[in-house]
Every structure is written in C-alpha cells, then in structure tokens.
Amino acid sequence: VCQRNFRKYMALRDWGWFVIIQKTRPLIGMPNPEEELRLLEEKANATYGVYKEKLDTKETLLAENKVIEEEKKALLKQIESEQGNVSQYHEKQTQISAQKADLEVELSTSQDKLAKTEQQRIQATNDKKDLEQETVTVKKDIADVEMIIQKLEQEK
C-alpha cells in the first residue's frame, strides 16, 4: 500500500493542479484571516476600554487620596492645636485649683474671725446691758440719796 501511494505521488508531483491541491489542503477548514483580524481588533478594543476605565478609576482614586491626606493633615494640625489648648486648660485648672484652695483657707480663717468677732460683739452687748443696769441702779441710788438729802434739808 505504501509503495503504491509513493508511486502515485512520484507520478503526480509535477502536475500543476496537484501542487495547488497540496498547498491549499492545509488551509481547508481554517477560519478567514480577515474575520480573525476583526475579532482580535474587537477583543483588543474591549480590553483597551476596560484598561482605560481602570486608568480613569485609578486617577480619580489618587485624587481622592490626595484630598483625604490633606484632610488628615488638617485634622492632625487641629488635634495638635487642641492638645496644646488642653495643656493650657490643664495649667489653668491647676492654677485655679490652687487659688480655690487658698481662698477656701482664707474663707475658713475669715469665718473663724467672724465667729470670734460675733462672740465679742455679743459679749460687749451683754457687758453694756449689765453696765446700763448698774448705771440705772446707781442713778436710782443717787436719786434716792438726793431725795433723802432734799428731805433732810427741808426738815431742817
């Protein structure tokens, strides 16, 4: 069988149509190259569209990242300034607490002094009343003595 096929090949290999058939036989059933090219272009355009969309998304995300970083820096500055303010508030609070303690001590001493002064005033008022009573009794005694003296003088 092989020899027979080889003899046929040797006899037909110089025939023109045989050469054309041999050259075109592998191309039978192959797709159209123009159609393949069109499909590849569509695929490339679709892929490029997705790629372009991804690039646009990346640019917008980078822009948003810059805005977010600026906001972050602004917030950090604000926090630092507020922490500075917090330390000032703590300093003021300690100063005010010290002043409050001093004023409380001063208040307690003033209250003690007021209580002592009030007691002295009450004592002085009581002493005055006692002295007024003594004065009244002494005046009565003097008046009585004067009356007695007048009576004695009148009797004489």
Buried (B, 14 or more C-beta within 10 A) or exposed (E): EEEEEEEEEEEEEEEEEBEEEEEEEEEEEEEEEEEEEEEEEEEEEEEEEEEEEEEEEEEEEEEEEEEEEEEEEEEEEEEEEEEEEEEEEEEEEEEEEEEEEEEEEEEEEEEEEEEEEEEEEEEEEEEEEEEEEEEEEEEEEEEEEEEEEEEEEEEE
